[in-house]
Amino acid sequence: MAKNIQAVFVDRDGTIGGSDSVVYPGEFTLFPFASESIKLLKNDNKMVLSFTNQPGISKGEAKREEFEKELIEFGFDKVYMCPHQHHEDCNCRKPSTGMLLQAAKEYSLDLEHCVVIGDRWTDIMAANEVGCIKIIVQTGAGKESIQKYNNKEYYGVWAKVEPDYIAENLLDAVHWLLKWRGEKC
């Protein structure tokens, strides 16, 4: 694993707050540890990038600008968001890698020196495809995703991918990442 982490991609719903379903801006509440987690990463000079599927945008239920404004206010450096629904066959909706590849191109990132933190196996799959460090949290849909993995409910390539770390929550994930790098939190 790379010790020189260039960027950390963090999922929104279930990872930094909300629940295992989409909560729209204005109603979304951060977990108590989310702000501290983002600050720890930024204090360590890490670019913190949002990495989120938001199909409500294409349904007309919310606006992209509302999500972007909210996430920037939470401390993210840049927002990468897929506004498409499952059936729209785009290349950005996780587990596809479009958002990660776009960020890599824009910031000249080596994705093998980046981290993805999320609560769904789709986050882990996208990270795996491009060589990122993979951390799944047990908040949001995380416990259910981990249970499905442990019960061998995922098939094919989904079953062959393992997270690098299973974290209690985002703060635990950040602490692990910083300690793993040999730094004190």
Secondary structure per residue as TSV (DSSP state, phi and psi in degrees):
chain	resnum	aa	ss	phi	psi
A	1	M	-	360.0	148.7
A	2	A	-	-78.3	138.1
A	3	K	S	-94.0	-18.1
A	4	N	S	-95.3	81.5
A	5	I	-	-74.1	123.6
A	6	Q	-	-89.1	-37.4
A	7	A	E	-154.8	154.0
A	8	V	E	-122.9	120.3
A	9	F	E	-94.4	126.4
A	10	V	E	-124.4	128.7
A	11	D	-	-69.0	159.7
A	12	R	S	-93.9	-79.2
A	13	D	B	-65.2	119.4
A	14	G	T	90.2	-14.9
A	15	T	T	-105.2	-48.6
A	16	I	T	-100.5	-13.3
A	17	G	B	171.1	-166.0
A	18	G	S	69.0	-137.8
A	19	S	-	-145.0	-158.9
A	20	D	S	-83.8	5.1
A	21	S	S	-125.7	168.2
A	22	V	-	-72.6	130.8
A	23	V	-	-118.1	125.1
A	24	Y	-	-77.1	156.9
A	25	P	T	-52.9	144.7
A	26	G	T	94.9	-26.7
A	27	E	T	-113.8	-11.3
A	28	F	-	-76.1	133.9
A	29	T	-	-120.9	129.5
A	30	L	B	-69.7	147.6
A	31	F	-	-65.2	151.5
A	32	P	T	-56.3	-27.7
A	33	F	T	-94.7	-3.5
A	34	A	H	-67.8	-46.5
A	35	S	H	-61.1	-44.0
A	36	E	H	-61.5	-39.9
A	37	S	H	-62.0	-46.4
A	38	I	H	-64.1	-41.8
A	39	K	H	-62.8	-41.1
A	40	L	H	-59.3	-43.9
A	41	L	H	-64.7	-44.4
A	42	K	H	-67.7	-36.6
A	43	N	H	-65.0	-22.0
A	44	D	T	-93.7	15.1
A	45	N	T	60.6	36.1
A	46	K	-	-98.1	136.8
A	47	M	E	-74.0	129.2
A	48	V	E	-112.5	115.0
A	49	L	E	-116.7	133.1
A	50	S	E	-75.9	144.8
A	51	F	E	-144.8	92.5
A	52	T	E	-144.1	140.8
A	53	N	E	-90.3	128.0
A	54	Q	-	-135.5	75.5
A	55	P	T	-65.6	-16.5
A	56	G	T	-61.6	-22.5
A	57	I	T	-65.7	-48.9
A	58	S	T	-70.2	-19.4
A	59	K	T	-84.9	-6.5
A	60	G	T	79.6	15.0
A	61	E	S	-87.1	-17.2
A	62	A	S	-156.6	165.7
A	63	K	-	-110.5	140.8
A	64	R	H	-52.6	-44.4
A	65	E	H	-60.1	-33.5
A	66	E	H	-65.8	-44.5
A	67	F	H	-63.8	-46.8
A	68	E	H	-60.0	-46.9
A	69	K	H	-58.9	-47.7
A	70	E	H	-59.7	-48.6
A	71	L	H	-67.3	-37.4
A	72	I	H	-64.5	-40.9
A	73	E	H	-62.9	-30.6
A	74	F	T	-72.9	-13.2
A	75	G	T	115.5	1.1
A	76	F	-	-69.9	143.6
A	77	D	S	-77.1	-34.1
A	78	K	E	-156.3	151.0
A	79	V	E	-112.8	125.1
A	80	Y	E	-113.1	122.2
A	81	M	E	-141.6	134.3
A	82	C	E	-98.9	118.2
A	83	P	-	-90.4	4.5
A	84	H	-	-89.8	158.6
A	85	Q	-	-89.5	166.0
A	86	H	G	-51.5	-44.9
A	87	H	G	-79.3	-2.8
A	88	E	G	-80.8	-6.3
A	89	D	-	53.2	51.0
A	90	C	-	-92.9	174.1
A	91	N	S	-103.1	6.0
A	92	C	S	-105.9	-22.7
A	93	R	S	-69.6	123.8
A	94	K	T	-58.9	134.5
A	95	P	T	-88.5	7.0
A	96	S	S	-64.6	160.6
A	97	T	-	-104.2	9.3
A	98	G	H	-54.1	-43.0
A	99	M	H	-65.9	-41.2
A	100	L	H	-65.6	-43.3
A	101	L	H	-66.8	-37.2
A	102	Q	H	-61.9	-46.1
A	103	A	H	-63.3	-41.4
A	104	A	H	-59.4	-42.4
A	105	K	H	-67.6	-45.8
A	106	E	H	-65.7	-35.6
A	107	Y	H	-113.2	9.8
A	108	S	T	51.9	48.4
A	109	L	-	-87.5	142.0
A	110	D	-	-92.9	107.0
A	111	L	G	-62.6	-18.9
A	112	E	G	-72.2	-9.0
A	113	H	G	-112.2	28.3
A	114	C	E	-127.9	163.7
A	115	V	E	-126.2	142.8
A	116	V	E	-117.3	130.9
A	117	I	E	-122.0	122.9
A	118	G	E	-156.2	176.2
A	119	D	S	-111.5	4.4
A	120	R	S	-126.8	155.0
A	121	W	H	-65.1	-24.5
A	122	T	H	-62.7	-35.1
A	123	D	H	-63.5	-45.5
A	124	I	H	-65.5	-40.6
A	125	M	H	-63.9	-45.2
A	126	A	H	-62.0	-44.4
A	127	A	H	-60.7	-44.5
A	128	N	H	-61.5	-41.2
A	129	E	H	-58.9	-33.0
A	130	V	H	-108.1	2.8
A	131	G	T	88.5	14.3
A	132	C	-	-71.4	159.1
A	133	I	E	-71.0	136.3
A	134	K	E	-115.5	118.8
A	135	I	E	-124.7	126.9
A	136	I	E	-109.3	136.3
A	137	V	E	-99.9	156.6
A	138	Q	S	-93.9	9.9
A	139	T	T	-88.2	172.5
A	140	G	T	57.5	-124.9
A	141	A	T	-90.7	6.2
A	142	G	H	-60.0	-48.6
A	143	K	H	-60.1	-41.8
A	144	E	H	-65.7	-41.8
A	145	S	H	-62.0	-44.2
A	146	I	H	-65.5	-41.5
A	147	Q	H	-62.5	-43.3
A	148	K	H	-61.2	-40.8
A	149	Y	H	-63.9	-48.8
A	150	N	H	-63.5	-32.2
A	151	N	T	-86.2	6.1
A	152	K	T	58.6	40.3
A	153	E	-	-87.0	-9.6
A	154	Y	-	-94.0	144.6
A	155	Y	-	-122.1	165.2
A	156	G	T	61.6	-138.8
A	157	V	H	-64.2	-27.7
A	158	W	H	-60.2	-35.9
A	159	A	H	-76.7	-19.6
A	160	K	H	-91.1	-6.7
A	161	V	-	-96.9	128.4
A	162	E	-	-116.3	139.8
A	163	P	-	-68.7	154.3
A	164	D	S	-77.6	-25.7
A	165	Y	E	-154.2	139.5
A	166	I	E	-106.3	114.7
A	167	A	E	-104.1	149.9
A	168	E	S	-62.4	-42.9
A	169	N	S	-160.9	-174.7
A	170	L	H	-61.2	-40.8
A	171	L	H	-63.6	-42.5
A	172	D	H	-60.5	-41.6
A	173	A	H	-61.2	-44.4
A	174	V	H	-66.8	-43.5
A	175	H	H	-59.8	-45.3
A	176	W	H	-59.0	-45.8
A	177	L	H	-61.3	-45.6
A	178	L	H	-70.3	-38.1
A	179	K	H	-68.6	-41.2
A	180	W	H	-58.3	-32.7
A	181	R	T	-79.2	-0.4
A	182	G	T	86.4	17.0
A	183	E	-	-109.8	155.6
A	184	K	-	-92.0	143.6
A	185	C	-	-86.8	360.0
